[in-house]
Amino acid sequence: MELFHKICVVLLIVGGLNWGLVGLFSFDAVGWLLGGSASLLSRIVYTLVGAAAIGAIPGLCGMGSRG
């Protein structure tokens, strides 16, 4: 599970930085790097970031294991 949590954190950082850039500069770094926000690769990354957010909820609520 530790690897899963590390992957979630990395994806959440990517998503957070991307949303920060969108909010501050109207610049979608994921879309820019992967061929536009509608490209298949960008949509996969967006989906993985969303899944990582869902996967991080138990840890936020104190239900995640510490082991």
PyMOL Python script that loads the backbone (N, CA, C, O; Angstrom):
from pymol import cmd

cmd.read_pdbstr("""\
ATOM      1  N   MET A   1       0.816  -1.197   0.000  1.00  0.00           N
ATOM      2  CA  MET A   1       0.000   0.000   0.000  1.00  0.00           C
ATOM      3  C   MET A   1       0.858   1.258   0.000  1.00  0.00           C
ATOM      4  O   MET A   1       0.422   2.310  -0.468  1.00  0.00           O
ATOM      5  N   GLU A   2       2.062   1.156   0.518  1.00  0.00           N
ATOM      6  CA  GLU A   2       2.907   2.343   0.574  1.00  0.00           C
ATOM      7  C   GLU A   2       3.215   2.873  -0.827  1.00  0.00           C
ATOM      8  O   GLU A   2       3.219   4.085  -1.042  1.00  0.00           O
ATOM      9  N   LEU A   3       3.470   1.981  -1.772  1.00  0.00           N
ATOM     10  CA  LEU A   3       3.726   2.403  -3.148  1.00  0.00           C
ATOM     11  C   LEU A   3       2.495   3.088  -3.735  1.00  0.00           C
ATOM     12  O   LEU A   3       2.610   4.102  -4.422  1.00  0.00           O
ATOM     13  N   PHE A   4       1.316   2.527  -3.459  1.00  0.00           N
ATOM     14  CA  PHE A   4       0.068   3.124  -3.919  1.00  0.00           C
ATOM     15  C   PHE A   4      -0.071   4.552  -3.411  1.00  0.00           C
ATOM     16  O   PHE A   4      -0.436   5.448  -4.172  1.00  0.00           O
ATOM     17  N   HIS A   5       0.215   4.769  -2.140  1.00  0.00           N
ATOM     18  CA  HIS A   5       0.098   6.108  -1.562  1.00  0.00           C
ATOM     19  C   HIS A   5       1.120   7.076  -2.160  1.00  0.00           C
ATOM     20  O   HIS A   5       0.814   8.248  -2.377  1.00  0.00           O
ATOM     21  N   LYS A   6       2.316   6.594  -2.424  1.00  0.00           N
ATOM     22  CA  LYS A   6       3.334   7.452  -3.042  1.00  0.00           C
ATOM     23  C   LYS A   6       2.918   7.855  -4.455  1.00  0.00           C
ATOM     24  O   LYS A   6       3.104   9.004  -4.856  1.00  0.00           O
ATOM     25  N   ILE A   7       2.358   6.913  -5.205  1.00  0.00           N
ATOM     26  CA  ILE A   7       1.878   7.224  -6.549  1.00  0.00           C
ATOM     27  C   ILE A   7       0.746   8.249  -6.465  1.00  0.00           C
ATOM     28  O   ILE A   7       0.697   9.194  -7.252  1.00  0.00           O
ATOM     29  N   CYS A   8      -0.160   8.058  -5.509  1.00  0.00           N
ATOM     30  CA  CYS A   8      -1.255   9.020  -5.324  1.00  0.00           C
ATOM     31  C   CYS A   8      -0.719  10.413  -5.032  1.00  0.00           C
ATOM     32  O   CYS A   8      -1.197  11.396  -5.599  1.00  0.00           O
ATOM     33  N   VAL A   9       0.265  10.503  -4.155  1.00  0.00           N
ATOM     34  CA  VAL A   9       0.823  11.812  -3.803  1.00  0.00           C
ATOM     35  C   VAL A   9       1.461  12.468  -5.025  1.00  0.00           C
ATOM     36  O   VAL A   9       1.267  13.661  -5.255  1.00  0.00           O
ATOM     37  N   VAL A  10       2.210  11.711  -5.802  1.00  0.00           N
ATOM     38  CA  VAL A  10       2.837  12.275  -7.010  1.00  0.00           C
ATOM     39  C   VAL A  10       1.771  12.782  -7.975  1.00  0.00           C
ATOM     40  O   VAL A  10       1.892  13.880  -8.518  1.00  0.00           O
ATOM     41  N   LEU A  11       0.727  11.984  -8.190  1.00  0.00           N
ATOM     42  CA  LEU A  11      -0.339  12.408  -9.095  1.00  0.00           C
ATOM     43  C   LEU A  11      -1.086  13.619  -8.552  1.00  0.00           C
ATOM     44  O   LEU A  11      -1.479  14.493  -9.325  1.00  0.00           O
ATOM     45  N   LEU A  12      -1.288  13.687  -7.248  1.00  0.00           N
ATOM     46  CA  LEU A  12      -1.955  14.849  -6.659  1.00  0.00           C
ATOM     47  C   LEU A  12      -1.104  16.109  -6.779  1.00  0.00           C
ATOM     48  O   LEU A  12      -1.638  17.202  -6.965  1.00  0.00           O
ATOM     49  N   ILE A  13       0.202  15.965  -6.675  1.00  0.00           N
ATOM     50  CA  ILE A  13       1.098  17.110  -6.871  1.00  0.00           C
ATOM     51  C   ILE A  13       1.029  17.588  -8.319  1.00  0.00           C
ATOM     52  O   ILE A  13       0.942  18.788  -8.578  1.00  0.00           O
ATOM     53  N   VAL A  14       1.066  16.644  -9.263  1.00  0.00           N
ATOM     54  CA  VAL A  14       0.945  17.010 -10.682  1.00  0.00           C
ATOM     55  C   VAL A  14      -0.366  17.748 -10.917  1.00  0.00           C
ATOM     56  O   VAL A  14      -0.391  18.800 -11.556  1.00  0.00           O
ATOM     57  N   GLY A  15      -1.452  17.189 -10.397  1.00  0.00           N
ATOM     58  CA  GLY A  15      -2.759  17.822 -10.575  1.00  0.00           C
ATOM     59  C   GLY A  15      -2.841  19.185  -9.914  1.00  0.00           C
ATOM     60  O   GLY A  15      -3.381  20.131 -10.488  1.00  0.00           O
ATOM     61  N   GLY A  16      -2.307  19.284  -8.710  1.00  0.00           N
ATOM     62  CA  GLY A  16      -2.343  20.565  -8.008  1.00  0.00           C
ATOM     63  C   GLY A  16      -1.534  21.640  -8.714  1.00  0.00           C
ATOM     64  O   GLY A  16      -1.983  22.779  -8.845  1.00  0.00           O
ATOM     65  N   LEU A  17      -0.352  21.280  -9.164  1.00  0.00           N
ATOM     66  CA  LEU A  17       0.462  22.245  -9.909  1.00  0.00           C
ATOM     67  C   LEU A  17      -0.219  22.653 -11.212  1.00  0.00           C
ATOM     68  O   LEU A  17      -0.196  23.823 -11.592  1.00  0.00           O
ATOM     69  N   ASN A  18      -0.821  21.685 -11.888  1.00  0.00           N
ATOM     70  CA  ASN A  18      -1.500  21.996 -13.139  1.00  0.00           C
ATOM     71  C   ASN A  18      -2.672  22.951 -12.886  1.00  0.00           C
ATOM     72  O   ASN A  18      -2.843  23.928 -13.614  1.00  0.00           O
ATOM     73  N   TRP A  19      -3.479  22.672 -11.857  1.00  0.00           N
ATOM     74  CA  TRP A  19      -4.604  23.563 -11.552  1.00  0.00           C
ATOM     75  C   TRP A  19      -4.122  24.938 -11.116  1.00  0.00           C
ATOM     76  O   TRP A  19      -4.769  25.943 -11.411  1.00  0.00           O
ATOM     77  N   GLY A  20      -2.993  24.995 -10.416  1.00  0.00           N
ATOM     78  CA  GLY A  20      -2.423  26.293 -10.062  1.00  0.00           C
ATOM     79  C   GLY A  20      -2.041  27.097 -11.293  1.00  0.00           C
ATOM     80  O   GLY A  20      -2.290  28.300 -11.362  1.00  0.00           O
ATOM     81  N   LEU A  21      -1.437  26.426 -12.261  1.00  0.00           N
ATOM     82  CA  LEU A  21      -1.075  27.103 -13.510  1.00  0.00           C
ATOM     83  C   LEU A  21      -2.315  27.537 -14.285  1.00  0.00           C
ATOM     84  O   LEU A  21      -2.338  28.615 -14.878  1.00  0.00           O
ATOM     85  N   VAL A  22      -3.347  26.691 -14.279  1.00  0.00           N
ATOM     86  CA  VAL A  22      -4.585  27.060 -14.959  1.00  0.00           C
ATOM     87  C   VAL A  22      -5.193  28.285 -14.283  1.00  0.00           C
ATOM     88  O   VAL A  22      -5.625  29.216 -14.963  1.00  0.00           O
ATOM     89  N   GLY A  23      -5.231  28.291 -12.967  1.00  0.00           N
ATOM     90  CA  GLY A  23      -5.827  29.406 -12.242  1.00  0.00           C
ATOM     91  C   GLY A  23      -5.055  30.708 -12.373  1.00  0.00           C
ATOM     92  O   GLY A  23      -5.649  31.778 -12.507  1.00  0.00           O
ATOM     93  N   LEU A  24      -3.742  30.618 -12.335  1.00  0.00           N
ATOM     94  CA  LEU A  24      -2.921  31.835 -12.375  1.00  0.00           C
ATOM     95  C   LEU A  24      -2.683  32.355 -13.787  1.00  0.00           C
ATOM     96  O   LEU A  24      -2.704  33.564 -14.022  1.00  0.00           O
ATOM     97  N   PHE A  25      -2.458  31.451 -14.712  1.00  0.00           N
ATOM     98  CA  PHE A  25      -2.006  31.862 -16.037  1.00  0.00           C
ATOM     99  C   PHE A  25      -2.851  31.330 -17.195  1.00  0.00           C
ATOM    100  O   PHE A  25      -2.519  31.559 -18.358  1.00  0.00           O
ATOM    101  N   SER A  26      -3.932  30.628 -16.887  1.00  0.00           N
ATOM    102  CA  SER A  26      -4.756  29.976 -17.920  1.00  0.00           C
ATOM    103  C   SER A  26      -3.898  29.073 -18.809  1.00  0.00           C
ATOM    104  O   SER A  26      -4.077  29.021 -20.025  1.00  0.00           O
ATOM    105  N   PHE A  27      -2.972  28.372 -18.179  1.00  0.00           N
ATOM    106  CA  PHE A  27      -2.053  27.492 -18.901  1.00  0.00           C
ATOM    107  C   PHE A  27      -2.205  26.070 -18.393  1.00  0.00           C
ATOM    108  O   PHE A  27      -1.938  25.804 -17.221  1.00  0.00           O
ATOM    109  N   ASP A  28      -2.624  25.163 -19.242  1.00  0.00           N
ATOM    110  CA  ASP A  28      -2.788  23.755 -18.905  1.00  0.00           C
ATOM    111  C   ASP A  28      -1.509  23.014 -19.292  1.00  0.00           C
ATOM    112  O   ASP A  28      -1.320  22.648 -20.452  1.00  0.00           O
ATOM    113  N   ALA A  29      -0.626  22.796 -18.301  1.00  0.00           N
ATOM    114  CA  ALA A  29       0.663  22.169 -18.572  1.00  0.00           C
ATOM    115  C   ALA A  29       0.504  20.722 -19.042  1.00  0.00           C
ATOM    116  O   ALA A  29       1.230  20.279 -19.933  1.00  0.00           O
ATOM    117  N   VAL A  30      -0.436  19.984 -18.452  1.00  0.00           N
ATOM    118  CA  VAL A  30      -0.647  18.593 -18.868  1.00  0.00           C
ATOM    119  C   VAL A  30      -1.100  18.561 -20.321  1.00  0.00           C
ATOM    120  O   VAL A  30      -0.576  17.786 -21.121  1.00  0.00           O
ATOM    121  N   GLY A  31      -2.061  19.391 -20.658  1.00  0.00           N
ATOM    122  CA  GLY A  31      -2.526  19.461 -22.042  1.00  0.00           C
ATOM    123  C   GLY A  31      -1.427  19.887 -22.988  1.00  0.00           C
ATOM    124  O   GLY A  31      -1.295  19.343 -24.084  1.00  0.00           O
ATOM    125  N   TRP A  32      -0.645  20.855 -22.569  1.00  0.00           N
ATOM    126  CA  TRP A  32       0.450  21.356 -23.409  1.00  0.00           C
ATOM    127  C   TRP A  32       1.493  20.261 -23.649  1.00  0.00           C
ATOM    128  O   TRP A  32       1.978  20.096 -24.768  1.00  0.00           O
ATOM    129  N   LEU A  33       1.834  19.519 -22.599  1.00  0.00           N
ATOM    130  CA  LEU A  33       2.851  18.484 -22.732  1.00  0.00           C
ATOM    131  C   LEU A  33       2.366  17.269 -23.523  1.00  0.00           C
ATOM    132  O   LEU A  33       3.158  16.589 -24.176  1.00  0.00           O
ATOM    133  N   LEU A  34       1.059  17.000 -23.460  1.00  0.00           N
ATOM    134  CA  LEU A  34       0.560  15.743 -24.010  1.00  0.00           C
ATOM    135  C   LEU A  34      -0.349  15.917 -25.218  1.00  0.00           C
ATOM    136  O   LEU A  34      -1.119  15.012 -25.539  1.00  0.00           O
ATOM    137  N   GLY A  35      -0.279  17.051 -25.888  1.00  0.00           N
ATOM    138  CA  GLY A  35      -0.984  17.204 -27.152  1.00  0.00           C
ATOM    139  C   GLY A  35      -2.370  17.805 -27.075  1.00  0.00           C
ATOM    140  O   GLY A  35      -3.213  17.526 -27.928  1.00  0.00           O
ATOM    141  N   GLY A  36      -2.618  18.613 -26.083  1.00  0.00           N
ATOM    142  CA  GLY A  36      -3.926  19.257 -25.964  1.00  0.00           C
ATOM    143  C   GLY A  36      -4.769  18.613 -24.876  1.00  0.00           C
ATOM    144  O   GLY A  36      -4.598  17.436 -24.558  1.00  0.00           O
ATOM    145  N   SER A  37      -5.674  19.387 -24.313  1.00  0.00           N
ATOM    146  CA  SER A  37      -6.454  18.885 -23.183  1.00  0.00           C
ATOM    147  C   SER A  37      -7.450  17.802 -23.586  1.00  0.00           C
ATOM    148  O   SER A  37      -7.940  17.073 -22.724  1.00  0.00           O
ATOM    149  N   ALA A  38      -7.757  17.684 -24.865  1.00  0.00           N
ATOM    150  CA  ALA A  38      -8.692  16.661 -25.323  1.00  0.00           C
ATOM    151  C   ALA A  38      -7.983  15.403 -25.840  1.00  0.00           C
ATOM    152  O   ALA A  38      -8.646  14.446 -26.241  1.00  0.00           O
ATOM    153  N   SER A  39      -6.651  15.395 -25.835  1.00  0.00           N
ATOM    154  CA  SER A  39      -5.939  14.217 -26.339  1.00  0.00           C
ATOM    155  C   SER A  39      -6.119  13.040 -25.386  1.00  0.00           C
ATOM    156  O   SER A  39      -6.393  13.221 -24.200  1.00  0.00           O
ATOM    157  N   LEU A  40      -5.965  11.856 -25.915  1.00  0.00           N
ATOM    158  CA  LEU A  40      -6.144  10.650 -25.120  1.00  0.00           C
ATOM    159  C   LEU A  40      -5.167  10.613 -23.940  1.00  0.00           C
ATOM    160  O   LEU A  40      -5.559  10.264 -22.827  1.00  0.00           O
ATOM    161  N   LEU A  41      -3.913  10.965 -24.173  1.00  0.00           N
ATOM    162  CA  LEU A  41      -2.924  10.933 -23.093  1.00  0.00           C
ATOM    163  C   LEU A  41      -3.274  11.914 -21.980  1.00  0.00           C
ATOM    164  O   LEU A  41      -3.156  11.580 -20.802  1.00  0.00           O
ATOM    165  N   SER A  42      -3.703  13.118 -22.341  1.00  0.00           N
ATOM    166  CA  SER A  42      -4.094  14.099 -21.333  1.00  0.00           C
ATOM    167  C   SER A  42      -5.281  13.594 -20.530  1.00  0.00           C
ATOM    168  O   SER A  42      -5.314  13.729 -19.307  1.00  0.00           O
ATOM    169  N   ARG A  43      -6.245  13.019 -21.213  1.00  0.00           N
ATOM    170  CA  ARG A  43      -7.430  12.510 -20.520  1.00  0.00           C
ATOM    171  C   ARG A  43      -7.075  11.367 -19.586  1.00  0.00           C
ATOM    172  O   ARG A  43      -7.686  11.216 -18.529  1.00  0.00           O
ATOM    173  N   ILE A  44      -6.088  10.556 -19.967  1.00  0.00           N
ATOM    174  CA  ILE A  44      -5.633   9.480 -19.079  1.00  0.00           C
ATOM    175  C   ILE A  44      -5.003  10.074 -17.826  1.00  0.00           C
ATOM    176  O   ILE A  44      -5.277   9.619 -16.715  1.00  0.00           O
ATOM    177  N   VAL A  45      -4.155  11.093 -18.002  1.00  0.00           N
ATOM    178  CA  VAL A  45      -3.524  11.727 -16.843  1.00  0.00           C
ATOM    179  C   VAL A  45      -4.579  12.374 -15.949  1.00  0.00           C
ATOM    180  O   VAL A  45      -4.522  12.228 -14.728  1.00  0.00           O
ATOM    181  N   TYR A  46      -5.540  13.086 -16.538  1.00  0.00           N
ATOM    182  CA  TYR A  46      -6.604  13.699 -15.738  1.00  0.00           C
ATOM    183  C   TYR A  46      -7.375  12.634 -14.972  1.00  0.00           C
ATOM    184  O   TYR A  46      -7.720  12.840 -13.808  1.00  0.00           O
ATOM    185  N   THR A  47      -7.651  11.503 -15.606  1.00  0.00           N
ATOM    186  CA  THR A  47      -8.376  10.417 -14.951  1.00  0.00           C
ATOM    187  C   THR A  47      -7.555   9.823 -13.808  1.00  0.00           C
ATOM    188  O   THR A  47      -8.097   9.530 -12.742  1.00  0.00           O
ATOM    189  N   LEU A  48      -6.257   9.646 -14.023  1.00  0.00           N
ATOM    190  CA  LEU A  48      -5.396   9.121 -12.971  1.00  0.00           C
ATOM    191  C   LEU A  48      -5.299  10.079 -11.791  1.00  0.00           C
ATOM    192  O   LEU A  48      -5.263   9.639 -10.642  1.00  0.00           O
ATOM    193  N   VAL A  49      -5.257  11.370 -12.055  1.00  0.00           N
ATOM    194  CA  VAL A  49      -5.228  12.358 -10.968  1.00  0.00           C
ATOM    195  C   VAL A  49      -6.528  12.286 -10.172  1.00  0.00           C
ATOM    196  O   VAL A  49      -6.509  12.344  -8.942  1.00  0.00           O
ATOM    197  N   GLY A  50      -7.646  12.163 -10.864  1.00  0.00           N
ATOM    198  CA  GLY A  50      -8.930  12.018 -10.170  1.00  0.00           C
ATOM    199  C   GLY A  50      -8.984  10.748  -9.346  1.00  0.00           C
ATOM    200  O   GLY A  50      -9.473  10.763  -8.216  1.00  0.00           O
ATOM    201  N   ALA A  51      -8.491   9.651  -9.894  1.00  0.00           N
ATOM    202  CA  ALA A  51      -8.456   8.389  -9.152  1.00  0.00           C
ATOM    203  C   ALA A  51      -7.540   8.488  -7.937  1.00  0.00           C
ATOM    204  O   ALA A  51      -7.839   7.926  -6.883  1.00  0.00           O
ATOM    205  N   ALA A  52      -6.421   9.204  -8.085  1.00  0.00           N
ATOM    206  CA  ALA A  52      -5.518   9.399  -6.950  1.00  0.00           C
ATOM    207  C   ALA A  52      -6.196  10.213  -5.848  1.00  0.00           C
ATOM    208  O   ALA A  52      -5.991   9.946  -4.664  1.00  0.00           O
ATOM    209  N   ALA A  53      -6.993  11.192  -6.230  1.00  0.00           N
ATOM    210  CA  ALA A  53      -7.724  11.978  -5.234  1.00  0.00           C
ATOM    211  C   ALA A  53      -8.707  11.094  -4.477  1.00  0.00           C
ATOM    212  O   ALA A  53      -8.828  11.199  -3.257  1.00  0.00           O
ATOM    213  N   ILE A  54      -9.408  10.225  -5.195  1.00  0.00           N
ATOM    214  CA  ILE A  54     -10.333   9.298  -4.541  1.00  0.00           C
ATOM    215  C   ILE A  54      -9.561   8.333  -3.637  1.00  0.00           C
ATOM    216  O   ILE A  54     -10.003   8.018  -2.533  1.00  0.00           O
ATOM    217  N   GLY A  55      -8.413   7.872  -4.115  1.00  0.00           N
ATOM    218  CA  GLY A  55      -7.592   6.959  -3.317  1.00  0.00           C
ATOM    219  C   GLY A  55      -6.995   7.609  -2.081  1.00  0.00           C
ATOM    220  O   GLY A  55      -6.645   6.909  -1.130  1.00  0.00           O
ATOM    221  N   ALA A  56      -6.869   8.930  -2.070  1.00  0.00           N
ATOM    222  CA  ALA A  56      -6.298   9.640  -0.929  1.00  0.00           C
ATOM    223  C   ALA A  56      -7.338   9.957   0.147  1.00  0.00           C
ATOM    224  O   ALA A  56      -6.968  10.331   1.260  1.00  0.00           O
ATOM    225  N   ILE A  57      -8.619   9.818  -0.158  1.00  0.00           N
ATOM    226  CA  ILE A  57      -9.668  10.157   0.807  1.00  0.00           C
ATOM    227  C   ILE A  57      -9.558   9.360   2.105  1.00  0.00           C
ATOM    228  O   ILE A  57      -9.673   9.959   3.175  1.00  0.00           O
ATOM    229  N   PRO A  58      -9.342   8.045   2.070  1.00  0.00           N
ATOM    230  CA  PRO A  58      -9.236   7.324   3.350  1.00  0.00           C
ATOM    231  C   PRO A  58      -8.104   7.844   4.244  1.00  0.00           C
ATOM    232  O   PRO A  58      -8.255   7.914   5.464  1.00  0.00           O
ATOM    233  N   GLY A  59      -6.983   8.204   3.640  1.00  0.00           N
ATOM    234  CA  GLY A  59      -5.878   8.749   4.432  1.00  0.00           C
ATOM    235  C   GLY A  59      -6.217  10.099   5.044  1.00  0.00           C
ATOM    236  O   GLY A  59      -5.786  10.411   6.154  1.00  0.00           O
ATOM    237  N   LEU A  60      -6.975  10.881   4.331  1.00  0.00           N
ATOM    238  CA  LEU A  60      -7.385  12.190   4.821  1.00  0.00           C
ATOM    239  C   LEU A  60      -8.353  12.046   5.992  1.00  0.00           C
ATOM    240  O   LEU A  60      -8.314  12.832   6.939  1.00  0.00           O
ATOM    241  N   CYS A  61      -9.204  11.054   5.923  1.00  0.00           N
ATOM    242  CA  CYS A  61     -10.210  10.825   6.964  1.00  0.00           C
ATOM    243  C   CYS A  61      -9.678   9.996   8.128  1.00  0.00           C
ATOM    244  O   CYS A  61     -10.424   9.688   9.058  1.00  0.00           O
ATOM    245  N   GLY A  62      -8.404   9.636   8.087  1.00  0.00           N
ATOM    246  CA  GLY A  62      -7.818   8.863   9.161  1.00  0.00           C
ATOM    247  C   GLY A  62      -8.120   7.377   9.083  1.00  0.00           C
ATOM    248  O   GLY A  62      -7.868   6.645  10.040  1.00  0.00           O
ATOM    249  N   MET A  63      -8.652   6.925   7.964  1.00  0.00           N
ATOM    250  CA  MET A  63      -8.983   5.507   7.812  1.00  0.00           C
ATOM    251  C   MET A  63      -7.846   4.736   7.142  1.00  0.00           C
ATOM    252  O   MET A  63      -7.897   3.509   7.060  1.00  0.00           O
ATOM    253  N   GLY A  64      -6.834   5.439   6.668  1.00  0.00           N
ATOM    254  CA  GLY A  64      -5.739   4.754   5.980  1.00  0.00           C
ATOM    255  C   GLY A  64      -4.835   4.048   6.970  1.00  0.00           C
ATOM    256  O   GLY A  64      -4.722   4.459   8.125  1.00  0.00           O
ATOM    257  N   SER A  65      -4.192   2.984   6.515  1.00  0.00           N
ATOM    258  CA  SER A  65      -3.297   2.226   7.404  1.00  0.00           C
ATOM    259  C   SER A  65      -1.953   2.922   7.474  1.00  0.00           C
ATOM    260  O   SER A  65      -1.491   3.510   6.496  1.00  0.00           O
ATOM    261  N   ARG A  66      -1.344   2.850   8.617  1.00  0.00           N
ATOM    262  CA  ARG A  66      -0.009   3.407   8.825  1.00  0.00           C
ATOM    263  C   ARG A  66       0.952   2.239   9.034  1.00  0.00           C
ATOM    264  O   ARG A  66       1.271   1.873  10.165  1.00  0.00           O
ATOM    265  N   GLY A  67       1.396   1.673   7.938  1.00  0.00           N
ATOM    266  CA  GLY A  67       2.219   0.514   8.169  1.00  0.00           C
ATOM    267  C   GLY A  67       3.238   0.385   7.181  1.00  0.00           C
ATOM    268  O   GLY A  67       4.031  -0.555   7.232  1.00  0.00           O
TER     269      GLY A  67
END
""", "prot")
cmd.dss("prot")
cmd.show_as("cartoon", "prot")
cmd.util.cbc("prot")
cmd.orient("prot")
